[in-house]
Amino acid sequence: MSGDRPGFRLKLDWYLILIILMGVAATVAPVRGDAAVASGWMTKAAIALVFFLHGARLSREAVIRGMMHWRLHLVVLASTFALFPLLTLGLAALPAWITPPELAVGLVFLGCLPSTIQSSIGFTAIARGNVAAAVAAASASNLIGIALTPLLVGLLLQAQGSIDASSVQSIVLQLLVPFAAGQALRHWVGPWITARARVLSWVDRGAILLVVYTAFSGAVIEGVWTRLGALDLMRLLVLCGALLAVVLAITVGAARLLGFDKADEAAIVFCGSKKSLASGAPMAAALFPAAVAGVAMIPLLVFHQIQLMACAAIAQRYAARPDNGDDRG
């Protein structure tokens, strides 16, 4: 993993700008009518392609590597799939003058998502953390999240009527089948995909851009911007910042209380505090109707940018610590 921090951050920022531009495009020219139907089918195909590529690219060795460090992985998984959902449920239950009701579903959805892979590993490497453990923890989080995230969303949002619990099984199959196909065919297609990783990464990212445009189009047609104003977005910014700050504090505190060294602490902090946009965008499109999916992605887009900026600064602080022999990554 490259230590070129400015290049790493610039690449992610440009992609985020493209995602925001998709939201702007959907606001100005939302897809309608027959075009919307075609776009919906293209989105389903894009979701299948994204998860097929994830399955074909994700090495089983990367998941197994470092799994002997089970205490670290349990802390990361507990933060990702227990702490985050509890905190976002609490945020969603706050009075309407604090948490805009239209964004409550998106906050809960955000809390149920798996961790990132690329940025978690990248920031752990910059911080001179335990990179092998970060690879295993982030990979395991995404593998588990493919099945667990839809189940958590269905369980937590069923009472609000935001998702039909009876459809969770079919939704899981929509995500798992292409992923399992990718894993099953990895022996044959894995080397070809790996050799074309740069080109196919843009296929992956392009699919997410299509998902964002289609979802936001449905939300715009349903009048999302008549229900959400600048003040709502400002409140969301504060809520996402507070959420990240609490999770960072708890993961740091837990790592130190449980006696992990600084290298392991860095892996726990960066893997346990992130939420994946790459997984979240297609999952939102698979889990929710288009109008709901567009709104549900707004907290994720805001949190995604905040986590990148905050973790970039934190990684540099970790990297500047004295070298006292505790780096095992």
C-alpha positions, 0 to 999 in steps of 0.5 A: 500500500502506497504511503503517498497520502495526498494522492490517495486522498485526492483520488477518493475526493474526485470520485465523491465529486462524481457521486455528488454530480450524479445527485445534481444531475438527477435533481436537474433531469431525473429519469422518468417513464419508460426510461426509468423502467429501463434504468431500473433494470440496468441498476439491478444488472449493475448491482449483480455485476458489482457483487459478482466482481466483489466475489471474484476479486476477494481472496479467501486468503485475505479473509483467512490471513490474520484470523488467528487474531480473533480478539481484534476481529471481534472488536471490529465486528462488534463496532460495525454491526452492534455499536453502530446500529444501536447509535443510529437507532438512538439518533433516529429516535431523537425529536424531529427538531434534532433528527429530520424524520425523512433521514431517520431511515437513512441513518439506521441503514448507515449503521447497518452497513459493513466497513470499507476495505480500501480506505480502512487498509490504506489508513491503517498502512499510513498509520503504521498499523497492523495491515494484515489484521486490517485486511482480514477484518475489513474483508470479513466485515464485507463478507458478513455484511452481504448477508447481515446488513439486509437482515439487520435493516429488515429487523430494525426498520420493519416496525417503521414500515420502511422495508417488508420483512418478507422480502428480505430473503429475496433481497439477500439472494439478489446480493448473495447469488452473484457474489457466490458465483464470483467466488465459485468462478474465482479460480477461472476468472480471478486472474483475468479480473486481477490483471485488469483491476484498474479497468474493472474498478471503473466498471465497479465505480460506474455501476455505483454512479448509475445506482446513485443517479437512478435512486436520486431520480426516484427521490426527486420525482417523489419530492425529496427536496421539498421535504429536505432543506439546507437546515436539515442537511446541516443538522445531518452534518452535525449528527454524522460528525457526532456519530463518528466522534463517538465511535472513534472514542469508543474504539480507541477506548476499547482497544486500550482497555483490552490491552492492544498495542498501537499497531492493533489499535490503529487497525481497530480504529480504522476498520471499526469506524468506517461505513462502505459507500461501495457496498452501501449504494447498491444495497440501498437500491436493492433494499428500498424502492427508488424514492426511498433509496435516494433519501436513504443514501444521503446520510451515507454520502455525508458520513463517507466524506466526514470519515475520510477527512477525519481518518486522514488526520488521525492516520497522520497522528498515528504515523507521527508516533515514536517508533518503539517497536510496537508496529506489527503490521 
